[in-house]
Amino acid sequence: MRVRIFCKTLKSNKKLGNSVQSRKMTLHKILVFDSKSYDEKTLKLALKALNGQDKLRFTFLESKLTEETVDEVQGYDGVCVFVNDVVNTHVLDAIHKKSDTIKIVALRSAGFNHVDLETAEKYNIKVCRVPRYSPYAVAEHSVALLLSLNRNMHHAFFRTKQHNFSLDGLVGIDLFGKTVGIIGTGGIGMCAINIFLGFGCKVLAYDVFPNEKAAKEKGYVYTTMDELLRQSDIVSIYAPLLDSTYHLINKEALDKMKQGAMLINTSRGGLVDAKALVECLKSGKLRGAALDVYENEKEYFFNDYSQQVMEDDTLARLISMPNTIVTSHQAFLTEEALKNIAETTVQNLLDFFDGKPLNENNEVKAPPKTEQKK
Ligand code: NAD
């Protein structure tokens, strides 16, 4: 794979004047991978808002962190990465070899399934994250996907653009009164439950740690995974990707779903067996599927490949179907979420380099051996 490095450096606006030098202020250099214009803008604003310009200097790379780009870390004190950067054993080994000055990996995400935490710990590299930046952003995107899929907005938009005002093939269903199955009732799942209850849907939920108090107060019902799959007209996933949840929605689970049901996934691609989903959609069992995440997304998502032939046949097939919508892992992408991500990331880095303990929810440690994140 050809690797292109795009790099911009943000130097502190303030010159290091005598007063700063006399306080022996150290400017810590952070290499930001997979950086887009909105990351650069929000991180710069957060640095200013938190008065961190004399302590941190960001260098922005458009490229993802991979085994091919890891050489870039030389001379930096920390790296800042997003969901499709690779922070596996090989990359951490290479980071350790190339640059023993790297002391922290700051994730601009809540999920840390892409990080080998044990290897990071072995090299004494801290890992921090942004545990909660806007559950509303992700929940609302999943509902937007469902509404678009159900009411065929993806077709209607292009038809009227071409002055085609026919309604054939655009029939949807009322969501009012339908049963929605929510898998994972944490921050994002709970926001989605509130929205679906507001639509007048019956909500069934499955979680390994059910919140019975919330269920009673709000008026939704916990059930088993099997019952949820059998009874739901819509199944929407809000659980993390763990060893135990890898391919949670596989052929067997898809077989259990109701004829004509819809599947929504804004969580992590690995939760759904994409090949099994393609077969299921081909068979006509599901009414449709809408995905913001895909198990092999890191090859494509966040970049423009419109001039190239897609090599991933499963993704190409999923995109090509009339009853699917695929978005490019954009559920988090609201102004509010970006501001929170940038401010928490900068605060994590400032705390770390100031020698303060990291917020315990923001520090990520290797899980007990029995439950490894995938
Ligand atoms: P959370 O930790 O608040 O909630 C996750 C819930 O899933 C918890 O209640 C947990 O008990 C439950 N869970 C764990 N294992 C389960 C299992 N086997 N079956 C059912 N439930 C299980 O997390 P959150 O903030 O609600 O985020 C949920 C997921 O959304 C994240 O793990 C992340 O993968 C994804 N996410 C996606 C985007 C995006 O842009 N698409 C953005 C942020 C988060």
Boltz pocket constraint, residues with backbone or C-beta under 6 A from the ligand:
constraints:
  - pocket:
      binder: B
      contacts: [[A, 110], [A, 111], [A, 131], [A, 132], [A, 135], [A, 138], [A, 183], [A, 184], [A, 185], [A, 186], [A, 187], [A, 188], [A, 189], [A, 206], [A, 207], [A, 208], [A, 209], [A, 237], [A, 238], [A, 239], [A, 240], [A, 241], [A, 244], [A, 245], [A, 266], [A, 267], [A, 268], [A, 292], [A, 293], [A, 329], [A, 330], [A, 331], [A, 332], [A, 333]]
      max_distance: 6.0
